Amino acid sequence: MLWSTLSRYFFRRYVFTFLTYCLAILLVILLVDFNESARRLSAAANYTLSTGLLISALRVPTILQTAIPFVVLIASIATLLQLNRKYELVVTRAAGISAWQFLTPLIAANLLIGVVAVVGLNTLAASALQLAENIVVERNLGAQQTSGKTPWLRQRTEFGDTVVGARASAAGGTKLSGATFFLFDENQRIKERLEAESAVLGDGEWVLTNVKVIRSSQPMERLDTVTVPTTLKAEFVGESLTSPETVPFFELRSKIATAKSFGLSATSYEMQFHRLLAQPALLAAMTLIAAMVSLKFVRFGQSLTVILGGILAGFVLYVVSELIQAFANAGTVPPVVAAWLPVLVAAALGTTVLLHKEDG
């Protein structure tokens, strides 16, 4: 059945539908992200329309990678509904071909899409996101960002402790935009606060540009350049500030090993690795969830309630996945369990319902 003419036909129909929906969602993602970027970055002096469009275009692959399970779910439902509406599934069933057989091409296509997403799209998304971060930092747009988690580092030198934060980072964390430095005295009290448009990690020092120096009981001072001593190495900073989404799949294992060698938590990298590893199986499970609501033949079209039920099931699966990932990042759940549990639940649910419908 897998290599028959009918299987190839179903395979082509599904791939065409998937690519159509994928293109439509790409355009929606680009427009939404561009609108959000313009809202956050347009106040920056160096911001232009073309810059905002370029940054949004570079972020699209990363967002698409997150949205692929939903695209697969919607494309699977749409393909099965089209085949049902044109009586093609009716004829297929009348020929003695079971649901498990004609679903095989769709499952095979989703496994292939998952592999391409992990091997190809992930590499493209990681490189594009790194480039987007470089543009934000180099053009001093990071200082205008008002959302997102600000990373913080604490360094110790002979001059005292310093806490370093930034709204955006690039080049493995060695370039910061919208940087803030808190300098402490020997009694662990803040003696200075430095707010810089940008900061670059050099050899034994941070070089800050366009700096506001704030001291207690003293007027604010503006300086073009300030240097802050540091003992941090570029490798350590990179492990602490680099987002897992900017690391390609094939480099995650070495990133995990390096983070552990520095005594840092590698949970976010491990979660990203297992999540990508489980993605082909998750997409295949989405096919079974789509089949739950799309195989029943209805003379005048499928019930909207049933279709929305399938989409809602996919959304609930996504929410549960994000919730389990939050527990994994907090160290409560092992990353491998957090990544594979939603896949097993979706596959078990879809298989159970189809067995009940098809085999009684």
Secondary structure, DSSP 8 states (H G I E B T S, - for coil): -TTSHHHHHHHHHHHHHHHHHHHHHHHHHHHHHHHHHHHHHTTSTT--HHHHHHHHHHHHHHHHHHHHHHHHHHHHHHHHHHHHHTTHHHHHHHTT--HHHHHHHHHHHHHHHHHHIIIIIHHHHHHHHHHHHHHHHHTT-GGG--SS---EEEEEETTEEEEEEEEEEETTTTEEEEEEEEEE-TTS-EEEEEEEEEEEE-SSEEEEEEEEEE-TTS--EEEEEEEEE----HHHHHHHH--GGGS-GGGHHHHHHHHHHTT---HHHHHHHHHHHHHHHHHHHHHHHHHHHHSS--TT---HHHHHHHHHHHHHHHHHHHHHHHHHHTTSS-HHHHHHHHHHHHHHHHHHHHHHHHH-
